[in-house]
C-alpha cells in the first residue's frame, strides 16, 4: 500500500514504514533506549531525505517517550529539579540547533553533516557498549562478579561554582554541568532527530554521578520536553516535519516496544548489550560507506 508523504515529496510503502517503526520500537523495548538514533539512519537508507528523516524521527521519539516518562513519574523515578535544569539546557540547545540547521541547509551541507555526526556518535557508542558487554561476558564465564562501580561525579563537575542540592539524585553539584549537558543534547536532537538518551544516560551516570534508580526516568523526562520543543521549532523554521511519516513510525513503534520489553525478560543483559552494540556498529559502518559512494542521482530538485 503506497502512501504519499507531503513533506518528503515521495511515495512510500506504508507497511514498510510501520514495520520499520516496529523494528525500532522492538529494539527500544528490548534494550531500554529511545531508538531515535536508529530511526533516522534507517529512514535515510530507505530513501527519505535526511532533513525530513531527522525532523520526523524527533516527532516519533516524543510520542514514544510519553508512556515511559509517566511510568517513572508514578514510581518516583524522576529527579524533577535535575530534569528541569536539563530541559532548560535542552530548550536553549534546540534553538541553537535550529540556527545551525538552517545555516548548514543554506550551505547545502546538512545531509553530509548529519551522516558524519551519526558515524562518529554511533561508532563511539557502539564500541564502548561492545567493550563493556564483552568484558561482562568474560567475567561471567570465569564465574567472577562484576566490579562495583564507585558513584561519583567527574572532577570537572566538582570544580564548577554555584552548587545546588539535587535531593532525589543525592547530589550537591553546580547546575551548570547538567545545563551544558542539556544544551549539547538539545543541539543533537535538533540536528539528528534523536532523543539523546544514548548520550544522556551514560553522561548522567559517569559525569554527574547520578544514581541509576533515577537516571532513566529523568532522561525520559528531559527527552519528552526537548523533543516537543524540537518538533515545534522544526515545524516553524525548517518545515521538515512530515506528520504522516511520524504517525506511521509511531504506530509501529508502540506495538514493537511492548513485544521487545517482554522478549528482553528472557535474555541475559550482557547478550542484549552486545547485540545492540553490533547493530549500532553495523548502522555506523553502512553510513560511513555511504559517505564515500557516489549516489545514483548526483543532482536532485526539491
C-alpha contacts under 8 A as a table, 3 or more apart, distances in Angstrom:
res1	aa1	res2	aa2	distance
1	X	13	X	5.45
1	X	14	X	5.88
1	X	15	X	6.77
2	X	11	X	6.10
2	X	12	X	5.30
2	X	13	X	4.40
2	X	14	X	5.86
3	X	11	X	5.32
3	X	12	X	5.39
3	X	13	X	6.12
3	X	14	X	5.81
4	X	9	X	7.21
4	X	10	X	5.80
4	X	11	X	4.17
4	X	12	X	6.36
5	X	8	X	5.42
5	X	9	X	5.61
5	X	10	X	5.61
5	X	11	X	5.94
5	X	12	X	7.30
5	X	242	X	6.83
5	X	244	X	6.28
5	X	245	X	6.58
6	X	9	X	5.05
6	X	10	X	7.21
6	X	242	X	6.89
6	X	244	X	7.86
7	X	52	X	7.31
7	X	239	X	7.92
7	X	240	X	6.45
7	X	241	X	6.96
7	X	242	X	5.21
8	X	48	X	6.61
8	X	49	X	6.62
8	X	52	X	6.13
8	X	240	X	7.80
8	X	242	X	6.74
12	X	16	X	7.86
12	X	17	X	7.64
13	X	16	X	5.38
13	X	17	X	6.62
14	X	17	X	5.23
14	X	18	X	6.23
14	X	248	X	7.04
15	X	18	X	5.09
15	X	19	X	6.06
16	X	19	X	5.06
16	X	20	X	5.99
17	X	20	X	4.92
17	X	21	X	6.15
17	X	245	X	7.65
17	X	248	X	6.23
17	X	249	X	6.14
17	X	252	X	7.92
18	X	21	X	5.06
18	X	22	X	6.03
18	X	248	X	5.23
18	X	249	X	5.38
18	X	250	X	7.79
18	X	251	X	6.41
18	X	252	X	4.59
18	X	253	X	7.71
19	X	22	X	4.75
19	X	23	X	6.02
19	X	252	X	5.96
20	X	23	X	5.07
20	X	24	X	6.32
20	X	39	X	7.94
20	X	42	X	7.83
20	X	249	X	7.07
20	X	252	X	7.19
21	X	24	X	5.18
21	X	25	X	5.95
21	X	39	X	7.38
21	X	248	X	7.32
21	X	249	X	4.32
21	X	250	X	6.44
21	X	251	X	7.25
21	X	252	X	4.53
21	X	253	X	4.62
21	X	256	X	7.57
22	X	25	X	4.89
22	X	26	X	5.96
22	X	249	X	7.36
22	X	251	X	7.68
22	X	252	X	3.95
22	X	253	X	4.31
22	X	254	X	7.23
22	X	255	X	6.39
22	X	256	X	4.36
22	X	257	X	7.36
23	X	26	X	5.01
23	X	27	X	6.36
23	X	252	X	7.66
23	X	253	X	7.08
23	X	256	X	6.22
24	X	27	X	5.10
24	X	28	X	6.05
24	X	35	X	5.70
24	X	36	X	7.99
24	X	38	X	6.87
24	X	39	X	6.51
24	X	253	X	6.30
24	X	256	X	7.26
24	X	257	X	7.95
25	X	28	X	4.78
25	X	29	X	6.10
25	X	35	X	6.72
25	X	252	X	6.99
25	X	253	X	3.90
25	X	254	X	6.35
25	X	255	X	7.15
25	X	256	X	4.44
25	X	257	X	4.30
25	X	258	X	7.96
25	X	260	X	7.27
26	X	29	X	5.25
26	X	30	X	6.00
26	X	253	X	7.00
26	X	255	X	7.86
26	X	256	X	4.15
26	X	257	X	4.54
26	X	258	X	7.18
26	X	259	X	6.13
26	X	260	X	4.22
26	X	261	X	7.44
27	X	30	X	5.00
27	X	31	X	5.77
27	X	32	X	7.77
27	X	33	X	7.61
27	X	35	X	6.90
27	X	256	X	7.81
27	X	257	X	7.11
27	X	260	X	6.17
28	X	31	X	5.50
28	X	32	X	5.33
28	X	33	X	4.87
28	X	34	X	5.52
28	X	35	X	5.16
28	X	257	X	5.87
28	X	260	X	7.05
29	X	32	X	5.45
29	X	33	X	7.25
29	X	256	X	7.29
29	X	257	X	4.18
29	X	258	X	6.27
29	X	259	X	7.19
29	X	260	X	4.44
29	X	261	X	4.33
29	X	262	X	7.97
29	X	264	X	7.59
30	X	257	X	7.25
30	X	259	X	7.99
30	X	260	X	4.25
30	X	261	X	4.80
30	X	262	X	7.51
30	X	263	X	6.50
30	X	264	X	4.76
30	X	272	X	7.65
31	X	260	X	7.94
31	X	261	X	7.96
31	X	264	X	7.23
31	X	272	X	6.49
31	X	273	X	7.14
31	X	276	X	7.21
33	X	197	X	6.51
33	X	198	X	6.57
34	X	37	X	7.60
34	X	61	X	6.78
34	X	64	X	7.68
34	X	65	X	7.47
34	X	194	X	7.98
34	X	195	X	6.30
34	X	196	X	7.85
34	X	197	X	6.26
34	X	198	X	7.64
35	X	38	X	5.48
35	X	39	X	6.32
35	X	61	X	7.66
35	X	194	X	7.77
35	X	195	X	7.92
36	X	39	X	4.92
36	X	40	X	6.53
36	X	57	X	6.14
36	X	58	X	7.06
36	X	60	X	7.86
36	X	61	X	6.07
36	X	193	X	6.55
36	X	194	X	4.50
36	X	195	X	5.87
36	X	196	X	7.97
37	X	40	X	6.27
37	X	41	X	7.41
37	X	192	X	7.70
37	X	193	X	7.43
37	X	194	X	5.06
37	X	195	X	7.43
37	X	196	X	7.75
37	X	198	X	7.99
38	X	41	X	5.73
38	X	42	X	6.19
38	X	280	X	7.65
38	X	283	X	7.74
39	X	42	X	5.29
39	X	43	X	6.13
39	X	53	X	7.97
39	X	57	X	6.28
40	X	43	X	5.20
40	X	44	X	6.26
40	X	50	X	7.42
40	X	53	X	5.28
40	X	54	X	5.50
40	X	57	X	6.04
40	X	192	X	7.18
40	X	193	X	6.74
40	X	194	X	7.77
41	X	44	X	4.94
41	X	45	X	6.17
41	X	53	X	7.91
41	X	118	X	7.92
41	X	283	X	7.33
41	X	287	X	7.49
42	X	45	X	5.01
42	X	46	X	6.32
43	X	46	X	5.00
43	X	47	X	6.49
43	X	48	X	5.49
43	X	50	X	7.89
43	X	53	X	5.94
44	X	47	X	5.16
44	X	48	X	4.98
44	X	49	X	6.23
44	X	50	X	5.73
44	X	53	X	6.56
45	X	48	X	7.40
48	X	52	X	6.83
48	X	53	X	6.00
49	X	52	X	5.46
49	X	53	X	6.07
50	X	53	X	4.92
50	X	54	X	6.04
50	X	111	X	5.75
50	X	114	X	7.34
51	X	54	X	5.34
51	X	55	X	6.29
51	X	110	X	7.44
51	X	111	X	6.94
51	X	240	X	6.35
52	X	55	X	5.23
52	X	56	X	5.91
52	X	240	X	4.85
52	X	241	X	5.99
52	X	242	X	6.68
53	X	56	X	5.36
53	X	57	X	5.90
53	X	193	X	7.50
54	X	57	X	5.24
54	X	58	X	6.44
54	X	190	X	7.75
54	X	191	X	6.79
54	X	192	X	4.98
54	X	193	X	4.09
54	X	194	X	7.52
55	X	58	X	5.40
55	X	59	X	6.80
55	X	190	X	7.37
55	X	192	X	7.60
55	X	193	X	5.48
55	X	231	X	6.70
55	X	234	X	6.43
55	X	240	X	5.79
55	X	241	X	5.06
55	X	242	X	7.69
56	X	59	X	5.09
56	X	60	X	6.46
56	X	193	X	7.15
56	X	231	X	7.86
56	X	240	X	7.36
56	X	241	X	4.92
56	X	242	X	5.67
56	X	243	X	6.96
56	X	245	X	6.73
56	X	246	X	5.24
57	X	60	X	5.01
57	X	61	X	6.20
57	X	193	X	5.16
57	X	194	X	6.98
57	X	246	X	6.58
58	X	61	X	5.08
58	X	62	X	6.35
58	X	189	X	7.02
58	X	190	X	7.88
58	X	193	X	4.33
58	X	194	X	5.98
58	X	195	X	6.80
58	X	227	X	5.74
58	X	230	X	7.15
58	X	231	X	6.34
59	X	62	X	5.19
59	X	63	X	6.73
59	X	227	X	6.77
59	X	228	X	7.22
59	X	231	X	5.79
59	X	241	X	7.65
59	X	243	X	7.99
59	X	246	X	6.11
60	X	63	X	5.34
60	X	64	X	6.25
60	X	246	X	5.37
60	X	247	X	7.32
60	X	249	X	6.47
60	X	250	X	5.43
61	X	64	X	5.02
61	X	65	X	6.00
61	X	194	X	7.33
61	X	195	X	6.17
61	X	224	X	7.78
61	X	227	X	6.98
62	X	65	X	5.32
62	X	66	X	6.69
62	X	195	X	7.99
62	X	223	X	7.41
62	X	224	X	5.41
62	X	225	X	7.85
62	X	227	X	5.46
62	X	228	X	6.07
63	X	66	X	5.68
63	X	250	X	6.86
64	X	67	X	6.80
64	X	68	X	7.54
64	X	250	X	7.00
64	X	253	X	7.32
64	X	254	X	6.72
65	X	68	X	5.34
65	X	69	X	6.02
65	X	220	X	6.18
65	X	221	X	7.96
65	X	223	X	7.16
65	X	224	X	5.66
66	X	69	X	5.37
66	X	70	X	6.21
66	X	224	X	6.54
67	X	70	X	5.20
67	X	71	X	6.16
68	X	71	X	5.22
68	X	72	X	6.38
68	X	217	X	7.54
68	X	220	X	6.83
69	X	72	X	5.29
69	X	73	X	6.17
69	X	217	X	5.94
69	X	218	X	7.90
69	X	220	X	5.30
69	X	221	X	5.41
69	X	224	X	7.49
70	X	73	X	5.04
70	X	74	X	6.26
71	X	74	X	5.29
71	X	75	X	6.69
72	X	75	X	5.34
72	X	76	X	6.17
72	X	77	X	4.85
72	X	78	X	6.24
72	X	217	X	5.11
73	X	76	X	5.12
73	X	77	X	5.78
73	X	78	X	5.66
73	X	217	X	7.13
74	X	77	X	7.60
77	X	213	X	6.26
77	X	214	X	4.64
77	X	215	X	7.79
77	X	216	X	7.82
77	X	217	X	5.35
77	X	218	X	7.19
78	X	83	X	7.45
78	X	168	X	7.63
78	X	214	X	5.30
78	X	215	X	7.51
78	X	216	X	7.98
78	X	217	X	4.88
78	X	218	X	4.62
78	X	221	X	7.34
79	X	82	X	5.39
79	X	83	X	5.92
79	X	166	X	7.50
79	X	167	X	7.86
79	X	168	X	5.23
79	X	169	X	6.28
79	X	214	X	6.41
79	X	217	X	7.87
79	X	218	X	5.76
80	X	83	X	4.81
80	X	84	X	5.92
80	X	218	X	7.23
81	X	84	X	5.11
81	X	85	X	6.52
81	X	166	X	6.54
82	X	85	X	5.27
82	X	86	X	6.26
82	X	166	X	6.49
82	X	169	X	7.96
82	X	178	X	7.38
82	X	218	X	7.41
83	X	86	X	5.04
83	X	87	X	6.00
83	X	218	X	5.54
83	X	219	X	7.40
83	X	221	X	6.39
83	X	222	X	5.70
84	X	87	X	5.06
84	X	88	X	6.15
84	X	222	X	7.58
85	X	88	X	5.10
85	X	89	X	6.32
85	X	175	X	6.86
85	X	178	X	6.42
85	X	179	X	5.61
85	X	182	X	7.65
86	X	89	X	5.15
86	X	90	X	6.02
86	X	178	X	5.57
86	X	179	X	5.40
86	X	181	X	7.05
86	X	182	X	4.60
86	X	183	X	7.84
86	X	222	X	6.13
87	X	90	X	4.82
87	X	91	X	6.10
87	X	182	X	6.41
87	X	222	X	5.18
87	X	223	X	7.92
87	X	225	X	6.61
87	X	226	X	6.25
88	X	91	X	5.26
88	X	92	X	6.48
88	X	179	X	6.86
88	X	182	X	7.16
89	X	92	X	5.20
89	X	93	X	6.11
89	X	178	X	7.58
89	X	179	X	4.60
89	X	180	X	6.22
89	X	181	X	7.12
89	X	182	X	4.21
89	X	183	X	4.37
89	X	184	X	7.97
89	X	186	X	7.18
90	X	93	X	4.86
90	X	94	X	6.04
90	X	179	X	7.78
90	X	182	X	4.36
90	X	183	X	4.71
90	X	184	X	7.33
90	X	185	X	6.29
90	X	186	X	4.15
90	X	187	X	7.51
90	X	222	X	7.68
90	X	226	X	5.66
91	X	94	X	5.12
91	X	95	X	6.47
91	X	182	X	7.96
91	X	183	X	7.24
91	X	186	X	6.41
91	X	226	X	6.06
91	X	229	X	6.73
91	X	230	X	7.95
92	X	95	X	5.34
92	X	96	X	6.34
92	X	183	X	5.94
92	X	186	X	7.14
93	X	96	X	5.01
93	X	97	X	5.82
93	X	182	X	7.01
93	X	183	X	4.05
93	X	184	X	6.16
93	X	185	X	7.01
93	X	186	X	4.17
93	X	187	X	4.61
94	X	97	X	4.85
94	X	98	X	6.04
94	X	183	X	7.48
94	X	186	X	4.64
94	X	187	X	5.17
94	X	189	X	7.08
94	X	190	X	5.55
94	X	226	X	7.42
94	X	229	X	7.22
94	X	230	X	5.77
94	X	233	X	7.62
95	X	98	X	5.07
95	X	99	X	6.56
95	X	187	X	7.77
95	X	233	X	7.41
96	X	99	X	5.29
96	X	100	X	6.32
96	X	187	X	6.45
97	X	100	X	4.95
97	X	101	X	5.87
97	X	186	X	7.09
97	X	187	X	4.35
97	X	188	X	7.23
97	X	189	X	7.99
97	X	190	X	5.33
97	X	191	X	6.27
98	X	101	X	4.93
98	X	102	X	6.22
98	X	187	X	7.82
98	X	190	X	6.33
98	X	191	X	7.65
98	X	233	X	6.98
98	X	234	X	7.23
98	X	237	X	7.46
98	X	238	X	7.95
99	X	102	X	5.27
99	X	103	X	6.14
100	X	103	X	5.03
100	X	104	X	6.07
101	X	104	X	5.32
101	X	105	X	6.08
101	X	110	X	6.87
101	X	190	X	7.55
101	X	191	X	6.23
102	X	105	X	4.98
102	X	106	X	6.10
102	X	238	X	6.95
103	X	106	X	5.13
103	X	107	X	6.35
104	X	107	X	5.01
104	X	108	X	6.10
104	X	109	X	5.24
104	X	110	X	4.86
105	X	108	X	4.90
105	X	109	X	6.03
105	X	110	X	5.08
106	X	109	X	7.79
107	X	110	X	7.70
108	X	111	X	7.68
109	X	112	X	5.41
109	X	113	X	6.16
110	X	113	X	5.13
110	X	114	X	6.11
111	X	114	X	5.24
111	X	115	X	6.34
112	X	115	X	5.18
112	X	116	X	6.17
112	X	291	X	7.54
113	X	116	X	5.10
113	X	117	X	6.03
114	X	117	X	5.28
114	X	118	X	6.18
114	X	191	X	6.87
114	X	192	X	6.27
115	X	118	X	5.17
115	X	119	X	6.20
115	X	287	X	6.37
115	X	288	X	7.55
115	X	291	X	7.31
116	X	119	X	5.15
116	X	120	X	6.23
116	X	288	X	7.55
116	X	291	X	7.94
117	X	120	X	5.20
117	X	121	X	5.98
118	X	121	X	5.18
118	X	122	X	5.66
118	X	123	X	7.89
118	X	192	X	7.80
118	X	284	X	6.73
118	X	287	X	7.64
119	X	122	X	5.48
119	X	123	X	5.68
119	X	284	X	4.75
119	X	285	X	7.21
119	X	287	X	6.29
119	X	288	X	5.97
120	X	123	X	5.27
120	X	124	X	6.10
120	X	284	X	7.75
121	X	124	X	5.26
121	X	125	X	6.07
122	X	125	X	5.16
122	X	126	X	5.70
122	X	280	X	5.90
122	X	281	X	6.46
122	X	283	X	7.68
122	X	284	X	5.58
123	X	126	X	5.26
123	X	127	X	6.06
123	X	280	X	7.26
123	X	281	X	5.65
123	X	284	X	5.71
123	X	285	X	7.86
124	X	127	X	5.27
124	X	128	X	6.29
125	X	128	X	5.27
125	X	129	X	6.10
125	X	198	X	7.71
125	X	277	X	7.69
125	X	280	X	7.85
126	X	129	X	5.20
126	X	130	X	5.93
126	X	276	X	7.67
126	X	277	X	4.46
126	X	278	X	6.90
126	X	280	X	5.42
126	X	281	X	5.34
127	X	130	X	5.12
127	X	131	X	6.11
127	X	277	X	6.86
127	X	281	X	7.32
128	X	131	X	5.24
128	X	132	X	6.26
129	X	132	X	5.23
129	X	133	X	6.05
129	X	273	X	6.50
129	X	274	X	6.93
129	X	277	X	5.59
130	X	133	X	5.11
130	X	134	X	6.09
130	X	273	X	7.06
130	X	274	X	5.34
130	X	277	X	5.10
130	X	278	X	7.21
131	X	134	X	5.29
131	X	135	X	6.15
132	X	135	X	5.10
132	X	136	X	6.15
133	X	136	X	5.11
133	X	137	X	6.19
133	X	270	X	5.30
133	X	271	X	7.21
133	X	273	X	5.84
133	X	274	X	5.30
134	X	137	X	5.10
134	X	138	X	6.21
134	X	270	X	7.75
134	X	274	X	7.04
135	X	138	X	5.18
135	X	139	X	6.34
136	X	139	X	5.20
136	X	140	X	6.16
136	X	146	X	6.70
136	X	270	X	6.49
137	X	140	X	5.02
137	X	141	X	6.04
137	X	270	X	6.31
137	X	271	X	7.94
138	X	141	X	5.09
138	X	142	X	6.20
139	X	142	X	5.11
139	X	143	X	6.16
139	X	144	X	5.06
139	X	145	X	6.56
139	X	146	X	6.62
140	X	143	X	4.96
140	X	144	X	5.79
140	X	145	X	6.82
140	X	146	X	7.80
141	X	144	X	7.64
151	X	205	X	7.87
151	X	206	X	7.96
151	X	209	X	5.61
151	X	210	X	7.49
151	X	211	X	7.44
152	X	206	X	7.50
152	X	207	X	8.00
152	X	208	X	7.37
152	X	209	X	4.61
152	X	210	X	7.85
153	X	157	X	6.50
153	X	158	X	6.87
153	X	205	X	7.88
153	X	206	X	6.45
153	X	207	X	5.16
153	X	208	X	4.60
153	X	209	X	4.07
153	X	210	X	7.72
154	X	157	X	5.30
154	X	158	X	6.50
154	X	206	X	6.89
154	X	207	X	4.80
154	X	208	X	6.46
154	X	209	X	7.29
155	X	158	X	4.94
155	X	159	X	6.46
156	X	159	X	5.40
156	X	160	X	6.92
157	X	160	X	5.55
157	X	173	X	7.09
157	X	174	X	7.17
157	X	177	X	6.11
157	X	207	X	7.16
157	X	208	X	6.95
158	X	173	X	6.52
158	X	174	X	7.61
160	X	163	X	7.67
160	X	173	X	7.71
160	X	174	X	5.76
160	X	176	X	7.24
160	X	177	X	7.60
161	X	174	X	5.80
162	X	173	X	7.80
162	X	174	X	5.22
162	X	175	X	7.28
163	X	172	X	6.12
163	X	173	X	4.67
163	X	174	X	3.91
163	X	175	X	6.62
164	X	172	X	5.53
164	X	173	X	5.57
164	X	174	X	5.70
164	X	175	X	6.42
165	X	170	X	7.63
165	X	171	X	5.88
165	X	172	X	4.47
165	X	173	X	6.70
166	X	169	X	5.59
166	X	170	X	5.91
166	X	171	X	5.10
166	X	172	X	6.19
166	X	173	X	7.83
167	X	170	X	4.86
167	X	171	X	6.44
168	X	171	X	7.96
168	X	214	X	7.60
169	X	210	X	5.51
169	X	211	X	5.89
169	X	214	X	6.66
170	X	210	X	7.29
170	X	211	X	7.47
171	X	209	X	7.61
171	X	210	X	7.07
173	X	177	X	7.93
174	X	177	X	6.12
175	X	178	X	5.68
175	X	179	X	6.05
176	X	179	X	4.91
176	X	180	X	6.02
177	X	180	X	5.37
177	X	181	X	6.26
177	X	208	X	7.46
178	X	181	X	4.87
178	X	182	X	6.01
178	X	208	X	7.48
179	X	182	X	5.11
179	X	183	X	6.35
180	X	183	X	5.02
180	X	184	X	6.38
181	X	184	X	5.29
181	X	185	X	6.33
181	X	200	X	7.69
181	X	203	X	7.97
182	X	185	X	5.17
182	X	186	X	5.94
183	X	186	X	5.03
183	X	187	X	6.29
184	X	187	X	5.28
184	X	188	X	6.37
185	X	188	X	5.04
185	X	189	X	6.00
185	X	195	X	7.98
185	X	196	X	5.71
185	X	199	X	7.67
185	X	200	X	7.26
186	X	189	X	5.04
186	X	190	X	6.26
186	X	226	X	6.61
186	X	230	X	7.86
187	X	190	X	5.19
187	X	191	X	6.24
188	X	191	X	5.11
188	X	192	X	5.60
188	X	193	X	7.29
188	X	194	X	6.88
188	X	196	X	7.19
189	X	192	X	5.42
189	X	193	X	4.82
189	X	194	X	4.83
189	X	195	X	5.90
189	X	196	X	6.46
189	X	226	X	7.87
189	X	227	X	6.99
189	X	230	X	7.04
190	X	193	X	5.81
190	X	194	X	7.84
190	X	230	X	5.78
190	X	234	X	7.72
195	X	223	X	5.45
195	X	227	X	6.66
196	X	199	X	5.41
196	X	200	X	5.74
196	X	223	X	7.01
197	X	200	X	4.69
197	X	201	X	5.57
197	X	219	X	6.30
197	X	220	X	7.40
197	X	223	X	7.30
198	X	201	X	6.04
198	X	202	X	7.07
199	X	202	X	5.89
199	X	203	X	6.22
200	X	203	X	5.16
200	X	204	X	5.99
200	X	219	X	6.52
201	X	204	X	5.20
201	X	205	X	6.36
201	X	215	X	6.31
201	X	216	X	6.66
201	X	219	X	6.51
202	X	205	X	5.17
202	X	206	X	5.90
202	X	207	X	7.78
203	X	206	X	5.32
203	X	207	X	5.06
203	X	208	X	6.70
204	X	207	X	5.72
204	X	208	X	4.91
204	X	209	X	6.22
204	X	210	X	5.74
204	X	215	X	6.71
205	X	208	X	5.89
205	X	209	X	4.79
205	X	210	X	5.08
205	X	211	X	6.87
205	X	212	X	7.04
205	X	215	X	7.26
206	X	209	X	5.50
206	X	210	X	7.86
210	X	214	X	7.40
210	X	215	X	6.53
211	X	214	X	6.03
211	X	215	X	6.42
212	X	215	X	5.07
212	X	216	X	7.33
213	X	216	X	7.39
214	X	217	X	5.52
214	X	218	X	5.94
215	X	218	X	5.34
215	X	219	X	6.00
216	X	219	X	5.08
216	X	220	X	6.18
217	X	220	X	5.17
217	X	221	X	6.15
218	X	221	X	4.97
218	X	222	X	6.28
219	X	222	X	5.20
219	X	223	X	6.08
220	X	223	X	4.90
220	X	224	X	5.99
221	X	224	X	5.34
221	X	225	X	6.77
222	X	225	X	5.61
222	X	226	X	6.10
223	X	226	X	5.23
223	X	227	X	5.83
224	X	227	X	5.54
224	X	228	X	6.31
225	X	228	X	5.12
225	X	229	X	6.29
226	X	229	X	5.05
226	X	230	X	5.98
227	X	230	X	4.79
227	X	231	X	5.94
228	X	231	X	5.23
228	X	232	X	6.35
229	X	232	X	5.16
229	X	233	X	6.13
230	X	233	X	5.07
230	X	234	X	6.02
231	X	234	X	5.10
231	X	235	X	6.08
231	X	241	X	7.19
232	X	235	X	5.05
232	X	236	X	6.19
233	X	236	X	5.20
233	X	237	X	5.88
233	X	238	X	7.72
234	X	237	X	5.31
234	X	238	X	5.07
234	X	239	X	5.78
234	X	240	X	6.24
234	X	241	X	6.49
235	X	238	X	6.19
235	X	239	X	4.55
235	X	240	X	6.43
235	X	241	X	5.82
236	X	239	X	6.05
241	X	246	X	7.95
242	X	245	X	5.39
242	X	246	X	6.28
243	X	246	X	4.96
243	X	247	X	5.94
244	X	247	X	5.15
244	X	248	X	6.36
245	X	248	X	5.29
245	X	249	X	6.29
246	X	249	X	5.13
246	X	250	X	6.07
247	X	250	X	5.11
247	X	251	X	6.12
248	X	251	X	5.16
248	X	252	X	6.54
249	X	252	X	5.37
249	X	253	X	6.08
250	X	253	X	5.02
250	X	254	X	6.07
251	X	254	X	5.83
251	X	255	X	7.01
252	X	255	X	5.58
252	X	256	X	6.10
253	X	256	X	4.91
253	X	257	X	5.84
254	X	257	X	5.42
254	X	258	X	6.79
255	X	258	X	5.51
255	X	259	X	6.69
256	X	259	X	5.22
256	X	260	X	6.07
257	X	260	X	5.05
257	X	261	X	6.08
258	X	261	X	5.28
258	X	262	X	6.54
259	X	262	X	5.37
259	X	263	X	6.26
260	X	263	X	5.03
260	X	264	X	6.07
261	X	264	X	5.24
261	X	265	X	6.88
262	X	265	X	5.59
262	X	266	X	7.53
263	X	266	X	5.67
263	X	267	X	7.15
264	X	267	X	5.45
264	X	268	X	7.87
264	X	269	X	7.93
264	X	272	X	7.64
265	X	268	X	7.89
267	X	271	X	7.05
267	X	272	X	6.94
268	X	271	X	5.57
268	X	272	X	6.54
269	X	272	X	4.96
269	X	273	X	6.21
270	X	273	X	5.24
270	X	274	X	6.22
271	X	274	X	5.05
271	X	275	X	6.04
272	X	275	X	5.15
272	X	276	X	6.17
273	X	276	X	5.14
273	X	277	X	6.09
274	X	277	X	5.05
274	X	278	X	6.29
275	X	278	X	5.18
275	X	279	X	6.32
276	X	279	X	5.06
276	X	280	X	6.09
277	X	280	X	5.15
277	X	281	X	6.11
278	X	281	X	5.18
278	X	282	X	6.13
279	X	282	X	5.17
279	X	283	X	6.30
280	X	283	X	5.23
280	X	284	X	6.23
281	X	284	X	4.98
281	X	285	X	6.05
282	X	285	X	5.01
282	X	286	X	6.16
283	X	286	X	5.13
283	X	287	X	6.25
284	X	287	X	5.18
284	X	288	X	6.09
285	X	288	X	4.99
285	X	289	X	6.16
286	X	289	X	5.17
286	X	290	X	6.26
287	X	290	X	4.95
287	X	291	X	6.50
288	X	291	X	5.28
288	X	292	X	7.20
289	X	292	X	5.59
289	X	293	X	6.46
290	X	293	X	5.26
290	X	294	X	7.89
294	X	298	X	7.36
295	X	298	X	5.90
297	X	300	X	6.83
